[in-house]
Amino acid sequence: MNKNLFEEISNYIVKTVQEESTLEGFPYTISYAVIQERFGKEIDEYINDKIIEATSKKEEVADIFTDTDGFDITLYNDNNK
């Protein structure tokens, strides 16, 4: 696995939340299945940690964590920056 893949997944996650989330400031879940299908990779603990690491560094991300379904991401809205 290379760093570019984690960055690509991270970019996809942020873009998806920006486009699909209807509630600013609230978590939006992207399932593991969606990531696995789109990128063809099983999400093991190492990959999970690297995705969280890459995504949490993005300035638009307020919070990211995982639950049993996938990644829960909260983005900053314009008023919170």
Number of C-alpha atoms within 10 A of each C-alpha: 7 6 10 10 14 20 16 14 19 21 15 15 20 18 12 14 21 16 8 9 17 10 11 15 17 16 18 22 20 18 15 20 15 11 18 12 10 11 12 10 13 13 15 9 9 8 15 17 15 17 23 19 15 17 25 17 12 13 10 16 16 19 17 18 15 16 10 7 11 18 21 18 25 23 23 16 15 9 7 8 9
